[in-house]
Amino acid sequence: MSRADLMGLLLSFIARLITGAQGHWKGCPPTARQRIYFANHQSHLDWVLIWAALPKDLRTTTRPIAARDYWTATPFKHWITREVFNAVYVARQRTDDQDPLEPLAEALRHGDSLVIFPEGTRSNKGEPQPFKSGLFHLAEQFPDVELVPAWIDNVQRVMPKGEVVPVPILCTVTFGAPIRLEAGEDKRDFLDRARDAVIAQRPRGA
Amino acid sequence: MGALRRLAPDEQVSLLFLILFGALALVSVVTALWSLRDREGKADDTWKTYLRDLRAVWIGTVLFWLAWISGPVGSTVFFGLFSFLALREFITLMYTRRSDHRTLILAFFVVLPLQYAIVATRHFDLFTVFIPVYVFFAVPVVSALAGDPERFLERNAKIQWGIVVCVYGLSHAPALLLLEFPRYEGRGAFLLFFLVAVAGIAQVVQELASRWLRRRPLARQISRSFSWRAWFIGAFVAAWVGAALYWITPFKAGQALVMAFIAAGAGTMGEFVMKALKRDAGVHHWGNRSSVTGAVGLLDRVAPLCFAAPVFFHSVRWYFKL
């Protein structure tokens, strides 16, 4: 077992100890099909939570998106995103000659699953912000990949913005039924529908 | 009896676990055979609850055994972990605000480990006052420093309650394991077993009694089954069971009767109080039924112990001047 595997075990253990990281597969079973999971984004811990909620054998093929400038800045950050999480790096600054979605498309062509947060940034107002269009373009290019909505609950209480130490509070990740891009569906309509699908996974009473 | 008394404490404790596991295995075998029979009622809730409870008793017994064989450090670590999980569940269902963050960190990562470190080192005087005096003072100070006056008293009260029930109350269980009675060295496991046994019996008997009596519930909004008579029958039966178990404790038969009554009565009362808390938080089980959280329902299991253990511990310690 390599150091990266051990680190992965340690991180998922910590995530479970602090948050429970319970995955509720309400709309689809956790199978090895190629998928794009898209979820609400409230905290830095969101990715680790989804990752820990996945069954162990899906973790290696399910990859997060990481901002290249930030996550390759120090050797440790680079190592943890590359070796442990197998992240897909994207550039935050848009350059004219390159499609920012190209690294994601590359990973999908390779057969990997992705986790994306289509709001683009963390929100802490409860309701997710409008989705950015990346999800639409990926759905257009890869019609066979399942699009699975997910709601991450309670995580904003674990680590509010600006705090470093997490407080142990139970969180859940609820996975809904896959959605697909309908023929000729408008971009805005699709993105709103995707956002509604995420909100629909929110547990009652939360 | 004479042969039993001549055994070394270690052997007596081993025998206790042998009997416990034997009885559980027997019940499980009967349950398995029963489940093979084609019965209509098998899918109903009573059966499911029964299976759930049986599993919980198994887990509890195994943990009790692990806590015992791993010695003072191991057992405090075990119960410390329990406390952590119970407090996590408690806080999850309570209303907290961003400004409670530091206070919660204090509760989880300072108070909890310190309390258990004090237990492990057998500083029972400090152990008794650490949370009621020092932490009671420290929590509102840290909260006030966060500078958020909104619902200040309520938020603090909730955190204080969580600490007292989940940390202070539960930490008395390993304290019983480590309490040193003259001429009773090395038999702490019996004391904890005595407490858990009488508290458990009181719970079961009270439940059965309330079904059988069908009395008008005392506080319908909180519990549909609690009545004074059912409570008394539960504690009374548990007291006699306790008296019958006196030979595993350092007590005389009469003392065991009274101690068992106190512990059992406190446990069932504590369960009642926890029901009120749950109603307040808007859940039926602490567990995951309401799908608010990913809790496993641990708090439901340990609640009676959280209330019975401190009352029992301090009654014993005060009466025997330890």
Chai-1 contact restraints between the chains, C-beta under 6 A:
chainA,res_idxA,chainB,res_idxB,connection_type,confidence,min_distance_angstrom,max_distance_angstrom,comment,restraint_id
A,G20,B,G294,contact,1.0,0.0,6.0,A-B,restraint_1
A,Q22,B,G294,contact,1.0,0.0,6.0,A-B,restraint_2
A,P160,B,R98,contact,1.0,0.0,6.0,A-B,restraint_3
A,P160,B,H101,contact,1.0,0.0,6.0,A-B,restraint_4
A,E163,B,H101,contact,1.0,0.0,6.0,A-B,restraint_5
A,V165,B,I105,contact,1.0,0.0,6.0,A-B,restraint_6
A,V167,B,L104,contact,1.0,0.0,6.0,A-B,restraint_7
A,P168,B,R88,contact,1.0,0.0,6.0,A-B,restraint_8
A,P168,B,F108,contact,1.0,0.0,6.0,A-B,restraint_9
A,I169,B,I91,contact,1.0,0.0,6.0,A-B,restraint_10
A,I169,B,T92,contact,1.0,0.0,6.0,A-B,restraint_11
A,L170,B,T92,contact,1.0,0.0,6.0,A-B,restraint_12
A,L170,B,T293,contact,1.0,0.0,6.0,A-B,restraint_13
A,L170,B,G294,contact,1.0,0.0,6.0,A-B,restraint_14
A,L170,B,A295,contact,1.0,0.0,6.0,A-B,restraint_15
A,T172,B,G294,contact,1.0,0.0,6.0,A-B,restraint_16
A,P203,B,S291,contact,1.0,0.0,6.0,A-B,restraint_17
A,G205,B,V292,contact,1.0,0.0,6.0,A-B,restraint_18
